[in-house]
Amino acid sequence: MSDETLNSGEVAAGSETLTRQQRSAIFAGVIGNMLEWYDFGVYGYFVPVISKLFFPASTPVVSLLLTFSVFGVGFVMRPVGSIIFGHYGDRHGRKKALSAVILLMAVSTFVVGLLPTYDSVGVLAPLLLVVARLAQGLSGGGEWGGAAAYLVEFAPPRRRGFVGSWQQFSVGAGFLLGSLAAALLTTVVSADAISNWGWRVPFLLGVLVGGIGLYLRLQLNDTPQYTEMTNRGEVSGLPIHEALTTHLKPTLLAFGITLHNTVAYYAVLIYMTSWLTTAVKMPRGTALWIGTSCLCIFVVLVPVMGWVSDRVGRKPILIVSCIGYIMLTYPVFYIASTGSAAYAFVGQALLVVFLAIYAGAGPAIYCELFPTRVRYTALSIGYNIPVAIFGGFAPFIATGLIQATGSILSPAWYVIAAALVTLITMIFVKESAFSPLR
């Protein structure tokens, strides 16, 4: 093994500087992950259009609920994807698994752009949409944990937070691409054209961005951590069994850590755009540009927060994020509900800052919970189950809360509850920033 290779967290003095090999691997991992999440997230930004084309219910709220439920259906398959691709990635390498997931995502996203609408084929249209979203969810289940493991395993020991944070940067950048595509189309194309053909464009582009991501991933090397483990003959025979037995406690901790992360992410960065449009009655173009601007803030801050976590530890900044959401979410929803674009931007941006605090340290602390032999599988399971239940259905739950309570502020309590559960979970999580990666 070359002197550029890191092993078991033990490095010589001065090796905290990223090598050319590490920078190349990180760049390819980040670009591939960004394009993957563009494909997955673009659906969320076209919910108001898709709801009318695929679920033309007599009541607009019912139509919106059905569309958000299909958004959530994409997350139902994520635990399945985490098991399938996690097992494959722990058994056969990160590179092969990550290449497979981006190919599946690109094809399924492209298919959404080709689907006939309800007016053309009736009930078959939403059924086909569900199938495409299930395929996207299967891919997404293998992506998050694999990309996080890949980046952190390539990182120098005292830079795991910073390097790992680029995984969340790329997730945000992928959603930013989707949001930007939606905002630009809404600005330059008429509403009728959007409904007729414009909504298809971002989905059809998915095959192009996915193809670029696949090419980059096929050029990757597997991580030094994984390569060393295979050379020692320590590859797990059944990583799913180990994750749910030997490593059950950290898997459960990952579940608790994820609640705040996923609910805040999908409520603030995905749902809030639709909430401003449908509940607050803000022009759709204005809401999209607010969301796009906030995503820019998010992707800029995430690497900074990853860098901070390498110096002060993971726990302190994760706790700060939880407390920030518990205190600020309701006031932010309240001022945004006034309909003022300025208030909505300031409020959403404030929540995004506290989300970036959490996201910066997130990938590193997840990876540090598990040894290399089961990291892909255990991390993916602990992350994707709560994402499937509480994150993917966050827009559906939030819309349902408004319908049930009659208050457009009710989604705030769901976000606060998730932050409170994660804050309690952090009591049982050990600081891992300054320990070797197993």
C-alpha positions in Angstrom: 0.0 0.0 0.0 1.3 3.5 -0.9 2.3 6.1 1.6 -0.8 8.0 0.5 -3.0 5.4 1.9 -4.6 5.9 5.2 -5.2 3.0 7.5 -7.1 2.5 10.7 -6.9 6.1 11.6 -3.1 5.9 12.2 -1.2 8.4 10.1 2.2 10.0 10.2 2.7 13.6 11.1 1.7 16.0 8.3 -0.6 13.6 6.5 -3.7 15.6 7.3 -3.2 17.4 4.0 -5.4 15.7 1.3 -3.4 13.8 -1.3 -4.2 14.1 -5.0 -5.7 10.6 -5.0 -8.0 11.6 -2.1 -9.0 14.9 -3.7 -9.9 13.1 -7.0 -11.9 10.4 -5.2 -13.8 13.0 -3.1 -14.5 15.2 -6.2 -15.9 12.2 -8.1 -17.9 11.1 -5.1 -19.4 14.5 -4.6 -20.4 15.1 -8.2 -21.9 11.6 -8.5 -23.9 12.1 -5.3 -25.1 15.6 -6.4 -26.4 14.3 -9.7 -28.1 11.4 -7.9 -30.0 13.7 -5.6 -31.0 16.1 -8.4 -32.8 13.1 -9.9 -34.5 12.2 -6.7 -35.4 15.7 -5.5 -36.8 17.3 -8.7 -40.2 15.6 -8.1 -40.7 17.6 -4.9 -40.4 20.9 -6.7 -43.1 20.0 -9.3 -45.7 18.7 -6.8 -48.3 21.4 -7.5 -48.1 20.7 -11.3 -47.9 16.9 -11.0 -50.9 16.9 -8.6 -53.1 18.3 -11.3 -51.8 16.1 -14.1 -51.8 12.8 -12.3 -54.4 13.2 -9.4 -57.1 15.5 -10.7 -59.3 15.2 -7.6 -62.2 17.6 -7.1 -60.7 19.0 -4.0 -57.2 20.6 -4.4 -56.1 19.5 -0.9 -56.9 15.9 -1.8 -55.0 16.1 -5.0 -52.0 17.6 -3.1 -52.1 14.9 -0.4 -52.1 12.2 -3.1 -49.1 13.7 -4.8 -47.2 14.1 -1.6 -48.1 10.5 -0.7 -46.4 9.4 -4.0 -43.4 11.5 -3.0 -43.4 9.5 0.3 -43.8 6.2 -1.6 -40.3 6.8 -3.1 -39.0 6.6 0.5 -40.8 3.4 1.3 -38.2 1.5 -0.8 -35.3 3.2 0.8 -34.9 0.6 3.7 -35.0 -2.1 1.0 -32.4 -0.3 -1.0 -30.2 0.1 2.1 -30.3 -3.6 2.7 -29.7 -4.6 -1.0 -27.0 -2.1 -1.9 -25.6 -2.0 1.7 -25.0 -5.7 1.6 -23.5 -5.4 -1.9 -21.3 -2.5 -0.9 -20.0 -4.2 2.2 -19.4 -7.5 0.4 -18.1 -6.3 -3.0 -17.0 -2.7 -2.6 -18.3 0.9 -2.4 -17.5 1.6 -6.1 -19.6 -1.1 -7.6 -22.6 -0.4 -5.4 -22.5 3.4 -5.9 -22.3 2.9 -9.7 -25.3 0.6 -9.7 -27.5 3.0 -7.6 -26.9 6.0 -9.9 -27.7 4.0 -13.0 -31.0 3.0 -11.5 -31.8 6.5 -10.4 -31.1 8.0 -13.8 -33.3 5.5 -15.7 -36.2 5.8 -13.3 -36.1 9.6 -13.3 -36.0 9.6 -17.1 -39.1 7.4 -17.1 -41.1 9.9 -15.0 -40.5 12.5 -17.7 -42.0 10.1 -20.3 -45.1 9.1 -18.4 -48.6 9.8 -19.8 -50.9 11.9 -17.6 -54.3 11.0 -16.2 -56.1 12.6 -19.0 -54.4 10.3 -21.5 -54.5 6.9 -19.8 -56.6 7.4 -16.6 -55.7 5.5 -13.5 -52.7 3.8 -15.2 -50.9 7.2 -15.0 -50.6 7.5 -11.2 -49.8 3.7 -11.0 -46.9 4.1 -13.4 -45.7 7.2 -11.4 -45.7 5.1 -8.2 -43.6 2.4 -9.9 -41.1 5.0 -11.0 -40.9 6.5 -7.5 -40.4 3.1 -6.0 -37.4 2.6 -8.3 -36.0 6.0 -7.3 -36.5 5.1 -3.6 -34.6 1.8 -4.1 -31.7 3.7 -5.5 -31.8 6.4 -2.9 -31.7 3.8 -0.2 -28.3 2.7 -1.4 -26.9 6.2 -2.1 -26.8 8.1 1.2 -25.0 5.6 3.3 -22.7 4.5 0.5 -21.6 8.1 -0.4 -21.1 9.0 3.3 -19.0 5.8 3.9 -17.0 6.4 0.7 -16.0 10.0 1.6 -15.3 9.4 5.3 -13.2 6.3 4.6 -11.1 8.4 2.2 -10.6 11.2 4.8 -7.5 11.8 7.0 -8.5 11.1 10.6 -8.7 14.7 11.8 -10.6 15.8 8.7 -13.4 13.3 8.7 -16.0 16.0 9.5 -14.9 18.3 6.8 -14.5 15.6 4.1 -17.7 13.8 5.1 -19.6 17.1 5.0 -19.2 17.2 1.3 -21.7 14.4 1.1 -24.3 16.6 2.5 -23.0 19.5 0.4 -23.7 17.4 -2.7 -27.1 16.3 -1.5 -28.0 20.0 -1.0 -26.4 20.8 -4.4 -28.5 18.1 -6.1 -31.7 19.5 -4.6 -30.4 23.0 -5.5 -30.1 21.9 -9.2 -33.7 20.6 -9.1 -34.9 23.8 -7.4 -33.0 26.0 -9.8 -34.5 24.1 -12.8 -38.0 24.5 -11.4 -37.5 28.2 -10.6 -36.0 29.0 -14.1 -38.8 27.1 -15.9 -41.5 28.8 -13.8 -39.9 32.2 -14.6 -39.3 31.9 -18.3 -42.1 29.4 -19.4 -45.8 30.1 -19.1 -48.0 28.2 -16.7 -49.8 26.5 -19.6 -46.5 25.4 -21.1 -45.3 24.1 -17.8 -48.4 21.9 -17.5 -48.3 20.8 -21.1 -44.6 19.9 -21.4 -42.3 22.0 -19.3 -42.6 19.9 -16.2 -41.1 17.0 -18.1 -37.8 18.7 -18.9 -36.0 18.4 -15.6 -36.9 14.7 -15.4 -35.7 14.0 -18.9 -32.4 15.7 -18.1 -32.0 13.1 -15.4 -30.6 10.6 -17.8 -27.9 13.1 -18.9 -26.9 14.1 -15.3 -27.1 10.5 -14.3 -24.9 9.4 -17.2 -22.2 11.9 -16.2 -22.4 10.6 -12.6 -22.1 7.0 -13.7 -19.1 7.8 -15.8 -17.4 9.5 -12.9 -18.1 6.7 -10.5 -16.7 4.0 -12.8 -13.4 5.9 -12.6 -13.3 5.6 -8.8 -11.0 3.5 -6.7 -12.3 1.7 -3.6 -11.5 3.3 -0.3 -8.3 2.6 1.6 -10.3 1.4 4.6 -12.3 -1.1 2.6 -9.2 -2.3 0.6 -7.3 -2.9 3.7 -10.2 -4.8 5.2 -10.5 -7.1 2.2 -6.7 -7.7 2.1 -7.0 -8.9 5.7 -9.9 -11.2 4.8 -12.3 -9.5 7.2 -15.2 -8.9 4.8 -18.5 -9.7 6.5 -20.4 -12.7 5.2 -23.8 -11.3 6.2 -23.5 -7.6 7.2 -27.3 -7.2 7.7 -27.2 -9.8 10.5 -24.2 -8.2 12.2 -25.9 -4.8 11.9 -29.0 -6.0 13.7 -27.2 -8.1 16.3 -23.6 -7.2 17.2 -24.1 -3.5 16.2 -27.8 -3.1 17.1 -27.2 -0.3 19.6 -25.4 2.1 17.2 -27.9 1.2 14.5 -30.7 2.4 16.9 -28.7 5.5 17.8 -28.4 6.3 14.1 -32.2 6.0 13.9 -32.5 8.6 16.7 -29.9 10.9 15.3 -31.7 10.9 11.9 -35.1 12.1 13.1 -34.2 15.8 13.4 -32.0 15.7 10.3 -34.6 14.2 8.0 -37.7 15.9 9.2 -36.0 19.3 9.2 -34.5 18.7 5.8 -37.6 17.7 3.9 -39.9 20.1 5.8 -37.7 23.1 5.4 -35.9 22.5 2.1 -38.7 20.6 0.1 -42.1 21.1 1.7 -41.8 24.8 2.7 -41.8 25.8 -1.0 -45.2 24.1 -1.5 -46.4 25.4 1.9 -45.7 29.0 0.9 -47.6 28.4 -2.4 -50.6 26.4 -1.2 -51.1 27.5 2.4 -49.8 31.0 2.4 -50.8 31.7 -1.2 -47.5 33.2 -2.2 -46.7 33.3 -6.0 -45.0 30.0 -6.9 -42.1 31.7 -8.6 -41.4 33.8 -5.5 -41.5 30.7 -3.2 -39.2 28.8 -5.5 -36.6 31.6 -5.6 -36.8 31.8 -1.8 -36.1 28.0 -1.5 -33.4 28.2 -4.1 -31.6 31.0 -2.2 -31.8 29.1 1.0 -30.4 26.0 -0.6 -27.4 28.2 -1.7 -26.9 29.2 1.9 -27.1 25.5 3.0 -24.5 24.2 0.6 -22.1 27.0 1.4 -22.3 26.5 5.2 -22.2 22.7 5.3 -18.5 22.2 4.7 -17.8 25.0 7.2 -19.7 23.2 9.9 -18.0 19.9 9.0 -14.7 21.7 9.5 -15.9 23.1 12.9 -16.9 19.6 14.0 -13.4 18.4 13.5 -12.2 20.9 16.1 -14.9 21.1 18.7 -16.5 17.6 18.3 -19.7 16.3 16.7 -22.0 16.4 19.7 -21.8 20.1 20.6 -22.9 21.4 17.2 -25.6 18.7 16.8 -27.1 19.7 20.1 -27.0 23.3 19.1 -28.9 22.5 15.9 -31.6 20.6 17.9 -32.1 23.4 20.4 -32.2 26.0 17.6 -35.1 24.1 15.9 -37.0 23.6 19.2 -36.9 27.3 19.9 -37.2 28.9 16.4 -39.4 26.7 14.2 -42.8 28.0 15.4 -41.8 31.7 15.2 -40.4 31.1 11.7 -43.6 29.5 10.4 -45.6 32.3 12.1 -43.7 35.2 10.4 -43.6 33.3 7.1 -47.4 32.9 7.2 -47.9 36.6 6.9 -47.2 36.3 3.2 -44.3 38.7 3.2 -41.5 37.4 0.9 -38.9 39.1 3.0 -40.1 37.5 6.3 -40.4 34.1 4.6 -36.8 34.3 3.3 -35.3 35.5 6.6 -37.2 32.8 8.5 -36.4 29.9 6.1 -32.8 31.0 5.9 -32.5 31.0 9.7 -33.8 27.4 9.9 -31.4 26.5 7.0 -28.4 27.8 9.0 -29.3 25.5 11.9 -29.9 22.6 9.5 -26.4 23.2 8.0 -24.9 23.0 11.5 -26.3 19.5 11.8 -25.6 18.4 8.3 -22.0 19.4 8.4 -21.2 16.9 11.2 -23.8 14.3 10.2 -22.0 12.0 7.7 -18.9 11.7 10.0 -20.8 10.8 13.2 -22.9 8.2 11.3 -19.7 6.6 9.9 -17.9 6.7 13.2 -20.7 4.6 14.8 -19.7 1.5 12.8 -16.7 -0.6 11.8 -15.8 -0.8 8.1 -17.0 -4.4 7.6 -20.7 -3.4 8.2 -20.6 0.4 7.8 -22.4 0.7 4.5 -25.3 -1.7 5.6 -25.7 -0.6 9.2 -25.4 3.2 8.5 -27.9 2.8 5.6 -30.4 0.9 7.7 -30.2 3.3 10.7 -30.5 6.3 8.4 -33.1 5.1 5.8 -35.8 3.7 8.0 -36.5 7.0 9.8 -36.1 8.8 6.5 -38.7 6.6 5.0 -41.2 6.9 7.8 -40.7 10.5 9.1 -38.8 12.4 6.4 -40.2 11.2 3.1 -43.8 11.5 4.4 -43.0 14.9 6.1 -44.8 16.9 3.4 -47.8 14.5 3.5 -47.9 14.6 7.3 -47.6 18.4 7.3 -50.3 18.8 4.7 -52.5 16.4 6.7 -51.9 18.3 9.9 -53.1 21.5 8.3 -56.2 19.8 7.0 -56.9 18.2 10.4 -56.3 21.2 12.6 -57.2 24.1 10.3 -54.0 25.8 11.3 -51.3 26.5 8.6 -48.8 26.7 11.5 -49.3 23.1 12.7 -46.4 21.6 10.6 -44.1 23.4 13.0 -44.9 21.1 15.9 -43.9 18.1 13.9 -40.5 19.6 13.1 -40.1 20.5 16.8 -41.0 17.0 18.0 -38.4 15.4 15.8 -35.7 17.8 17.1 -36.6 17.0 20.7 -36.3 13.2 20.1 -32.9 13.7 18.5 -31.8 16.0 21.4 -32.6 13.2 23.9 -30.8 10.6 21.7 -27.6 12.7 21.8 -27.3 12.0 25.5 -26.5 8.4 24.7 -24.1 9.1 21.8 -20.3 9.2 22.6 -18.1 11.8 21.1 -16.3 10.2 18.2 -14.5 13.1 16.4 -11.1 12.4 18.0 -11.1 8.6 17.9 -9.7 6.4 15.1 -12.1 5.1 12.4 -12.6 1.4 13.0 
